[in-house]
Amino acid sequence: MKYEHVRLAAVAHELPPHVVSSDEIEARLGPLYERLGLPEGRLELMSGICERRFFDPGTRPGTVSARTAAKAVVLDGEPRRGHGLRRRPGTHGPRPSPG
């Protein structure tokens, strides 16, 4: 599909509040690391990931998406009615055109 006359008005994000570091995971795995003779820092070294983030259990993706979209609308600064898809005069059919 080809898009024309499309722009991103704003970009927003929301980071999950719960952070678990590779060091914390390795601390929990300490006895296993000892038995296997693995050095500390191996998890981050092999994965390149220093922390993972999680939302509260039961958080629905749509809830996070809606909050993030609301942030983007505020960042854009245009009135809410200025967002979304609109039809250009003279167009018909199922394909909306960007506003």
Distance bins in CASP14 RR format, pairs under 12 A and 6 or more apart:
PFRMAT RR
TARGET T0000
AUTHOR 0000-0000-0000
RMODE 2
METHOD distances of the structure
MODEL  1
1 95 0 0 0 0 1 0 0 0 0 0 0
2 95 0 0 0 0 0 1 0 0 0 0 0
3 85 0 0 0 0 0 1 0 0 0 0 0
3 95 0 0 0 0 0 1 0 0 0 0 0
3 96 0 0 0 0 0 1 0 0 0 0 0
3 97 0 0 0 0 1 0 0 0 0 0 0
3 98 1 0 0 1 0 0 0 0 0 0 0
3 99 0 0 0 0 0 1 0 0 0 0 0
4 88 0 0 0 0 0 1 0 0 0 0 0
4 95 0 0 0 0 0 1 0 0 0 0 0
4 97 0 0 0 0 1 0 0 0 0 0 0
4 98 0 0 0 0 1 0 0 0 0 0 0
4 99 0 0 0 0 0 1 0 0 0 0 0
5 85 0 0 0 0 0 1 0 0 0 0 0
5 86 0 0 0 0 0 1 0 0 0 0 0
5 88 0 0 0 0 1 0 0 0 0 0 0
5 96 0 0 0 0 0 1 0 0 0 0 0
5 97 1 0 0 1 0 0 0 0 0 0 0
5 98 1 0 1 0 0 0 0 0 0 0 0
5 99 1 0 0 1 0 0 0 0 0 0 0
6 84 0 0 0 0 0 1 0 0 0 0 0
6 85 0 0 0 0 0 1 0 0 0 0 0
6 96 0 0 0 0 0 1 0 0 0 0 0
6 97 0 0 0 0 1 0 0 0 0 0 0
6 98 1 0 1 0 0 0 0 0 0 0 0
6 99 0 0 0 0 1 0 0 0 0 0 0
7 76 0 0 0 0 0 1 0 0 0 0 0
7 78 0 0 0 0 0 1 0 0 0 0 0
7 83 0 0 0 0 0 1 0 0 0 0 0
7 84 0 0 0 0 0 1 0 0 0 0 0
7 98 1 0 0 1 0 0 0 0 0 0 0
7 99 0 0 0 0 1 0 0 0 0 0 0
8 72 0 0 0 0 1 0 0 0 0 0 0
8 75 0 0 0 0 0 1 0 0 0 0 0
8 76 0 0 0 0 1 0 0 0 0 0 0
8 83 0 0 0 0 0 1 0 0 0 0 0
8 98 0 0 0 0 0 1 0 0 0 0 0
9 69 0 0 0 0 0 1 0 0 0 0 0
9 72 1 0 0 1 0 0 0 0 0 0 0
9 73 0 0 0 0 1 0 0 0 0 0 0
9 74 0 0 0 0 0 1 0 0 0 0 0
9 75 0 0 0 0 1 0 0 0 0 0 0
9 76 1 0 1 0 0 0 0 0 0 0 0
9 77 0 0 0 0 1 0 0 0 0 0 0
9 78 1 0 0 1 0 0 0 0 0 0 0
9 79 0 0 0 0 0 1 0 0 0 0 0
9 80 0 0 0 0 0 1 0 0 0 0 0
9 82 0 0 0 0 1 0 0 0 0 0 0
9 83 1 0 0 1 0 0 0 0 0 0 0
9 84 0 0 0 0 1 0 0 0 0 0 0
9 98 0 0 0 0 0 1 0 0 0 0 0
9 99 0 0 0 0 0 1 0 0 0 0 0
10 68 0 0 0 0 0 1 0 0 0 0 0
10 69 0 0 0 0 1 0 0 0 0 0 0
10 70 0 0 0 0 0 1 0 0 0 0 0
10 71 0 0 0 0 1 0 0 0 0 0 0
10 72 1 0 1 0 0 0 0 0 0 0 0
10 73 1 0 0 1 0 0 0 0 0 0 0
10 74 0 0 0 0 1 0 0 0 0 0 0
10 75 1 1 0 0 0 0 0 0 0 0 0
10 76 1 0 1 0 0 0 0 0 0 0 0
10 77 1 0 0 1 0 0 0 0 0 0 0
10 78 0 0 0 0 1 0 0 0 0 0 0
10 83 0 0 0 0 1 0 0 0 0 0 0
11 68 0 0 0 0 1 0 0 0 0 0 0
11 69 0 0 0 0 0 1 0 0 0 0 0
11 71 0 0 0 0 1 0 0 0 0 0 0
11 72 1 0 0 1 0 0 0 0 0 0 0
11 73 0 0 0 0 0 1 0 0 0 0 0
11 75 1 0 0 1 0 0 0 0 0 0 0
11 76 0 0 0 0 1 0 0 0 0 0 0
12 64 0 0 0 0 0 1 0 0 0 0 0
12 65 0 0 0 0 0 1 0 0 0 0 0
12 66 0 0 0 0 0 1 0 0 0 0 0
12 67 0 0 0 0 1 0 0 0 0 0 0
12 68 1 0 1 0 0 0 0 0 0 0 0
12 69 1 0 0 1 0 0 0 0 0 0 0
12 70 0 0 0 0 1 0 0 0 0 0 0
12 71 1 1 0 0 0 0 0 0 0 0 0
12 72 1 1 0 0 0 0 0 0 0 0 0
12 73 0 0 0 0 1 0 0 0 0 0 0
12 74 0 0 0 0 1 0 0 0 0 0 0
12 75 1 0 1 0 0 0 0 0 0 0 0
12 76 0 0 0 0 1 0 0 0 0 0 0
12 77 0 0 0 0 0 1 0 0 0 0 0
13 53 0 0 0 0 0 1 0 0 0 0 0
13 64 0 0 0 0 1 0 0 0 0 0 0
13 65 0 0 0 0 0 1 0 0 0 0 0
13 67 0 0 0 0 0 1 0 0 0 0 0
13 68 1 0 0 1 0 0 0 0 0 0 0
13 69 0 0 0 0 0 1 0 0 0 0 0
13 71 1 0 0 1 0 0 0 0 0 0 0
13 72 0 0 0 0 1 0 0 0 0 0 0
13 75 0 0 0 0 0 1 0 0 0 0 0
14 53 0 0 0 0 0 1 0 0 0 0 0
14 55 0 0 0 0 1 0 0 0 0 0 0
14 59 0 0 0 0 0 1 0 0 0 0 0
14 61 0 0 0 0 0 1 0 0 0 0 0
14 62 0 0 0 0 0 1 0 0 0 0 0
14 63 0 0 0 0 0 1 0 0 0 0 0
14 64 1 0 1 0 0 0 0 0 0 0 0
14 65 0 0 0 0 1 0 0 0 0 0 0
14 66 0 0 0 0 0 1 0 0 0 0 0
14 67 1 0 1 0 0 0 0 0 0 0 0
14 68 1 0 1 0 0 0 0 0 0 0 0
14 69 0 0 0 0 0 1 0 0 0 0 0
14 70 0 0 0 0 1 0 0 0 0 0 0
14 71 1 0 0 1 0 0 0 0 0 0 0
14 72 0 0 0 0 0 1 0 0 0 0 0
15 51 0 0 0 0 0 1 0 0 0 0 0
15 52 0 0 0 0 0 1 0 0 0 0 0
15 53 1 0 1 0 0 0 0 0 0 0 0
15 54 0 0 0 0 0 1 0 0 0 0 0
15 55 0 0 0 0 1 0 0 0 0 0 0
15 64 0 0 0 0 0 1 0 0 0 0 0
15 67 0 0 0 0 0 1 0 0 0 0 0
15 68 0 0 0 0 0 1 0 0 0 0 0
15 71 0 0 0 0 0 1 0 0 0 0 0
16 51 0 0 0 0 0 1 0 0 0 0 0
16 52 0 0 0 0 1 0 0 0 0 0 0
16 53 1 1 0 0 0 0 0 0 0 0 0
16 54 1 0 1 0 0 0 0 0 0 0 0
16 55 1 0 1 0 0 0 0 0 0 0 0
16 56 0 0 0 0 1 0 0 0 0 0 0
16 57 0 0 0 0 0 1 0 0 0 0 0
16 59 0 0 0 0 1 0 0 0 0 0 0
16 61 0 0 0 0 0 1 0 0 0 0 0
16 64 0 0 0 0 1 0 0 0 0 0 0
16 67 0 0 0 0 0 1 0 0 0 0 0
16 68 0 0 0 0 0 1 0 0 0 0 0
17 53 1 0 0 1 0 0 0 0 0 0 0
17 54 0 0 0 0 1 0 0 0 0 0 0
17 55 1 0 0 1 0 0 0 0 0 0 0
17 56 1 0 0 1 0 0 0 0 0 0 0
17 59 0 0 0 0 1 0 0 0 0 0 0
17 64 0 0 0 0 0 1 0 0 0 0 0
18 24 0 0 0 0 0 1 0 0 0 0 0
18 51 0 0 0 0 0 1 0 0 0 0 0
18 52 0 0 0 0 1 0 0 0 0 0 0
18 53 1 0 0 1 0 0 0 0 0 0 0
18 54 1 0 1 0 0 0 0 0 0 0 0
18 55 1 0 0 1 0 0 0 0 0 0 0
18 56 1 0 0 1 0 0 0 0 0 0 0
18 57 0 0 0 0 1 0 0 0 0 0 0
18 59 0 0 0 0 0 1 0 0 0 0 0
19 25 0 0 0 0 0 1 0 0 0 0 0
19 49 0 0 0 0 0 1 0 0 0 0 0
19 50 0 0 0 0 0 1 0 0 0 0 0
19 51 1 0 1 0 0 0 0 0 0 0 0
19 52 1 0 0 1 0 0 0 0 0 0 0
19 53 1 0 1 0 0 0 0 0 0 0 0
19 54 0 0 0 0 1 0 0 0 0 0 0
19 55 0 0 0 0 0 1 0 0 0 0 0
20 26 0 0 0 0 0 1 0 0 0 0 0
20 27 0 0 0 0 0 1 0 0 0 0 0
20 28 0 0 0 0 1 0 0 0 0 0 0
20 43 0 0 0 0 0 1 0 0 0 0 0
20 49 0 0 0 0 0 1 0 0 0 0 0
20 50 0 0 0 0 0 1 0 0 0 0 0
20 51 1 0 0 1 0 0 0 0 0 0 0
20 52 1 0 1 0 0 0 0 0 0 0 0
20 53 1 0 0 1 0 0 0 0 0 0 0
20 54 1 0 0 1 0 0 0 0 0 0 0
21 27 0 0 0 0 1 0 0 0 0 0 0
21 28 0 0 0 0 0 1 0 0 0 0 0
21 41 0 0 0 0 0 1 0 0 0 0 0
21 43 0 0 0 0 1 0 0 0 0 0 0
21 44 0 0 0 0 1 0 0 0 0 0 0
21 47 0 0 0 0 0 1 0 0 0 0 0
21 49 0 0 0 0 1 0 0 0 0 0 0
21 50 1 0 0 1 0 0 0 0 0 0 0
21 51 1 0 1 0 0 0 0 0 0 0 0
21 52 1 0 0 1 0 0 0 0 0 0 0
21 53 0 0 0 0 0 1 0 0 0 0 0
22 28 0 0 0 0 0 1 0 0 0 0 0
22 29 0 0 0 0 0 1 0 0 0 0 0
22 40 0 0 0 0 1 0 0 0 0 0 0
22 41 1 0 0 1 0 0 0 0 0 0 0
22 42 0 0 0 0 1 0 0 0 0 0 0
22 43 1 0 1 0 0 0 0 0 0 0 0
22 44 1 0 1 0 0 0 0 0 0 0 0
22 45 0 0 0 0 1 0 0 0 0 0 0
22 46 0 0 0 0 1 0 0 0 0 0 0
22 47 1 0 0 1 0 0 0 0 0 0 0
22 48 0 0 0 0 1 0 0 0 0 0 0
22 49 1 0 0 1 0 0 0 0 0 0 0
22 50 1 0 1 0 0 0 0 0 0 0 0
22 51 1 0 0 1 0 0 0 0 0 0 0
22 52 0 0 0 0 1 0 0 0 0 0 0
23 29 0 0 0 0 0 1 0 0 0 0 0
23 30 0 0 0 0 0 1 0 0 0 0 0
23 33 0 0 0 0 0 1 0 0 0 0 0
23 40 0 0 0 0 1 0 0 0 0 0 0
23 41 1 0 0 1 0 0 0 0 0 0 0
23 42 0 0 0 0 0 1 0 0 0 0 0
23 43 0 0 0 0 1 0 0 0 0 0 0
23 44 1 0 0 1 0 0 0 0 0 0 0
23 45 0 0 0 0 0 1 0 0 0 0 0
23 49 0 0 0 0 0 1 0 0 0 0 0
23 50 0 0 0 0 1 0 0 0 0 0 0
23 51 0 0 0 0 1 0 0 0 0 0 0
23 52 0 0 0 0 0 1 0 0 0 0 0
24 30 0 0 0 0 0 1 0 0 0 0 0
24 41 0 0 0 0 0 1 0 0 0 0 0
24 43 0 0 0 0 0 1 0 0 0 0 0
24 44 0 0 0 0 0 1 0 0 0 0 0
24 50 0 0 0 0 0 1 0 0 0 0 0
24 51 0 0 0 0 1 0 0 0 0 0 0
24 52 0 0 0 0 1 0 0 0 0 0 0
25 32 0 0 0 0 0 1 0 0 0 0 0
25 33 0 0 0 0 0 1 0 0 0 0 0
25 40 0 0 0 0 0 1 0 0 0 0 0
25 41 0 0 0 0 0 1 0 0 0 0 0
25 42 0 0 0 0 0 1 0 0 0 0 0
25 43 1 0 0 1 0 0 0 0 0 0 0
25 44 0 0 0 0 1 0 0 0 0 0 0
25 47 0 0 0 0 0 1 0 0 0 0 0
25 49 0 0 0 0 1 0 0 0 0 0 0
25 50 0 0 0 0 0 1 0 0 0 0 0
25 51 0 0 0 0 1 0 0 0 0 0 0
25 52 0 0 0 0 1 0 0 0 0 0 0
26 32 0 0 0 0 1 0 0 0 0 0 0
26 33 1 0 0 1 0 0 0 0 0 0 0
26 34 0 0 0 0 0 1 0 0 0 0 0
26 38 0 0 0 0 1 0 0 0 0 0 0
26 39 0 0 0 0 1 0 0 0 0 0 0
26 40 1 0 1 0 0 0 0 0 0 0 0
26 41 1 0 0 1 0 0 0 0 0 0 0
26 42 1 0 0 1 0 0 0 0 0 0 0
26 43 1 0 1 0 0 0 0 0 0 0 0
26 44 0 0 0 0 1 0 0 0 0 0 0
26 45 0 0 0 0 0 1 0 0 0 0 0
26 46 0 0 0 0 0 1 0 0 0 0 0
26 47 0 0 0 0 0 1 0 0 0 0 0
26 50 0 0 0 0 0 1 0 0 0 0 0
27 33 0 0 0 0 1 0 0 0 0 0 0
27 34 0 0 0 0 0 1 0 0 0 0 0
27 40 0 0 0 0 1 0 0 0 0 0 0
27 41 0 0 0 0 0 1 0 0 0 0 0
27 43 0 0 0 0 0 1 0 0 0 0 0
28 43 0 0 0 0 0 1 0 0 0 0 0
29 35 0 0 0 0 0 1 0 0 0 0 0
29 36 0 0 0 0 1 0 0 0 0 0 0
29 37 0 0 0 0 0 1 0 0 0 0 0
29 38 0 0 0 0 1 0 0 0 0 0 0
29 40 0 0 0 0 0 1 0 0 0 0 0
29 41 0 0 0 0 0 1 0 0 0 0 0
29 42 0 0 0 0 1 0 0 0 0 0 0
29 43 1 0 0 1 0 0 0 0 0 0 0
30 36 0 0 0 0 1 0 0 0 0 0 0
30 37 0 0 0 0 0 1 0 0 0 0 0
30 38 0 0 0 0 1 0 0 0 0 0 0
30 39 0 0 0 0 0 1 0 0 0 0 0
30 40 0 0 0 0 1 0 0 0 0 0 0
30 41 0 0 0 0 0 1 0 0 0 0 0
30 42 0 0 0 0 0 1 0 0 0 0 0
30 43 0 0 0 0 0 1 0 0 0 0 0
31 37 0 0 0 0 0 1 0 0 0 0 0
31 38 0 0 0 0 0 1 0 0 0 0 0
32 38 1 0 0 1 0 0 0 0 0 0 0
32 42 0 0 0 0 0 1 0 0 0 0 0
32 43 0 0 0 0 0 1 0 0 0 0 0
33 39 1 0 0 1 0 0 0 0 0 0 0
33 40 1 0 0 1 0 0 0 0 0 0 0
33 41 0 0 0 0 1 0 0 0 0 0 0
33 42 1 0 0 1 0 0 0 0 0 0 0
33 43 0 0 0 0 1 0 0 0 0 0 0
34 40 0 0 0 0 0 1 0 0 0 0 0
36 42 0 0 0 0 1 0 0 0 0 0 0
38 45 0 0 0 0 0 1 0 0 0 0 0
38 46 0 0 0 0 0 1 0 0 0 0 0
39 45 0 0 0 0 1 0 0 0 0 0 0
39 46 0 0 0 0 0 1 0 0 0 0 0
41 47 0 0 0 0 0 1 0 0 0 0 0
41 48 0 0 0 0 0 1 0 0 0 0 0
41 49 0 0 0 0 0 1 0 0 0 0 0
41 50 0 0 0 0 1 0 0 0 0 0 0
42 48 0 0 0 0 0 1 0 0 0 0 0
43 49 1 0 0 1 0 0 0 0 0 0 0
43 50 0 0 0 0 1 0 0 0 0 0 0
43 51 0 0 0 0 0 1 0 0 0 0 0
43 52 0 0 0 0 0 1 0 0 0 0 0
44 50 1 0 1 0 0 0 0 0 0 0 0
44 51 0 0 0 0 1 0 0 0 0 0 0
44 52 0 0 0 0 0 1 0 0 0 0 0
53 59 0 0 0 0 0 1 0 0 0 0 0
53 64 0 0 0 0 0 1 0 0 0 0 0
54 64 0 0 0 0 0 1 0 0 0 0 0
55 61 0 0 0 0 1 0 0 0 0 0 0
55 62 0 0 0 0 0 1 0 0 0 0 0
55 63 0 0 0 0 1 0 0 0 0 0 0
55 64 1 0 0 1 0 0 0 0 0 0 0
55 65 0 0 0 0 0 1 0 0 0 0 0
55 67 0 0 0 0 0 1 0 0 0 0 0
56 63 0 0 0 0 0 1 0 0 0 0 0
56 64 0 0 0 0 0 1 0 0 0 0 0
58 64 0 0 0 0 0 1 0 0 0 0 0
59 65 0 0 0 0 0 1 0 0 0 0 0
59 66 0 0 0 0 0 1 0 0 0 0 0
59 67 0 0 0 0 0 1 0 0 0 0 0
60 66 0 0 0 0 1 0 0 0 0 0 0
60 67 0 0 0 0 0 1 0 0 0 0 0
61 67 0 0 0 0 0 1 0 0 0 0 0
61 68 0 0 0 0 0 1 0 0 0 0 0
62 68 0 0 0 0 1 0 0 0 0 0 0
62 69 0 0 0 0 1 0 0 0 0 0 0
62 70 0 0 0 0 0 1 0 0 0 0 0
63 69 0 0 0 0 0 1 0 0 0 0 0
63 70 0 0 0 0 0 1 0 0 0 0 0
64 70 0 0 0 0 0 1 0 0 0 0 0
64 71 0 0 0 0 0 1 0 0 0 0 0
65 71 0 0 0 0 0 1 0 0 0 0 0
65 72 0 0 0 0 0 1 0 0 0 0 0
66 72 0 0 0 0 0 1 0 0 0 0 0
66 73 0 0 0 0 0 1 0 0 0 0 0
67 73 0 0 0 0 0 1 0 0 0 0 0
67 74 0 0 0 0 0 1 0 0 0 0 0
68 74 0 0 0 0 0 1 0 0 0 0 0
68 75 0 0 0 0 0 1 0 0 0 0 0
69 75 0 0 0 0 0 1 0 0 0 0 0
69 76 0 0 0 0 0 1 0 0 0 0 0
69 80 0 0 0 0 0 1 0 0 0 0 0
69 83 0 0 0 0 1 0 0 0 0 0 0
69 84 0 0 0 0 0 1 0 0 0 0 0
70 76 0 0 0 0 0 1 0 0 0 0 0
70 80 0 0 0 0 1 0 0 0 0 0 0
70 83 0 0 0 0 0 1 0 0 0 0 0
71 77 0 0 0 0 0 1 0 0 0 0 0
72 78 0 0 0 0 0 1 0 0 0 0 0
72 80 0 0 0 0 0 1 0 0 0 0 0
72 83 0 0 0 0 1 0 0 0 0 0 0
72 84 0 0 0 0 0 1 0 0 0 0 0
73 79 0 0 0 0 1 0 0 0 0 0 0
73 80 1 0 0 1 0 0 0 0 0 0 0
73 81 0 0 0 0 0 1 0 0 0 0 0
73 82 0 0 0 0 1 0 0 0 0 0 0
73 83 1 0 0 1 0 0 0 0 0 0 0
73 84 0 0 0 0 0 1 0 0 0 0 0
74 80 0 0 0 0 1 0 0 0 0 0 0
74 83 0 0 0 0 0 1 0 0 0 0 0
75 83 0 0 0 0 0 1 0 0 0 0 0
76 82 0 0 0 0 1 0 0 0 0 0 0
76 83 1 0 0 1 0 0 0 0 0 0 0
76 84 0 0 0 0 0 1 0 0 0 0 0
77 83 0 0 0 0 1 0 0 0 0 0 0
78 84 0 0 0 0 0 1 0 0 0 0 0
78 99 0 0 0 0 0 1 0 0 0 0 0
81 99 0 0 0 0 0 1 0 0 0 0 0
82 98 0 0 0 0 0 1 0 0 0 0 0
82 99 1 0 0 1 0 0 0 0 0 0 0
83 98 0 0 0 0 0 1 0 0 0 0 0
83 99 0 0 0 0 1 0 0 0 0 0 0
84 96 0 0 0 0 1 0 0 0 0 0 0
84 97 0 0 0 0 0 1 0 0 0 0 0
84 98 1 0 0 1 0 0 0 0 0 0 0
84 99 1 0 0 1 0 0 0 0 0 0 0
85 91 0 0 0 0 0 1 0 0 0 0 0
85 94 0 0 0 0 0 1 0 0 0 0 0
85 95 0 0 0 0 1 0 0 0 0 0 0
85 96 1 1 0 0 0 0 0 0 0 0 0
85 97 1 0 0 1 0 0 0 0 0 0 0
85 98 1 0 0 1 0 0 0 0 0 0 0
85 99 1 0 0 1 0 0 0 0 0 0 0
86 95 0 0 0 0 0 1 0 0 0 0 0
86 96 1 0 0 1 0 0 0 0 0 0 0
86 97 1 0 0 1 0 0 0 0 0 0 0
86 98 1 0 0 1 0 0 0 0 0 0 0
86 99 1 0 1 0 0 0 0 0 0 0 0
87 93 0 0 0 0 1 0 0 0 0 0 0
87 94 0 0 0 0 0 1 0 0 0 0 0
87 95 0 0 0 0 1 0 0 0 0 0 0
87 96 1 0 0 1 0 0 0 0 0 0 0
87 97 1 0 0 1 0 0 0 0 0 0 0
87 98 0 0 0 0 0 1 0 0 0 0 0
87 99 0 0 0 0 1 0 0 0 0 0 0
88 95 0 0 0 0 0 1 0 0 0 0 0
88 96 0 0 0 0 1 0 0 0 0 0 0
88 97 1 0 1 0 0 0 0 0 0 0 0
88 98 0 0 0 0 1 0 0 0 0 0 0
88 99 0 0 0 0 1 0 0 0 0 0 0
89 97 0 0 0 0 0 1 0 0 0 0 0
90 97 0 0 0 0 0 1 0 0 0 0 0
91 97 1 0 0 1 0 0 0 0 0 0 0
91 98 0 0 0 0 0 1 0 0 0 0 0
91 99 0 0 0 0 0 1 0 0 0 0 0
END
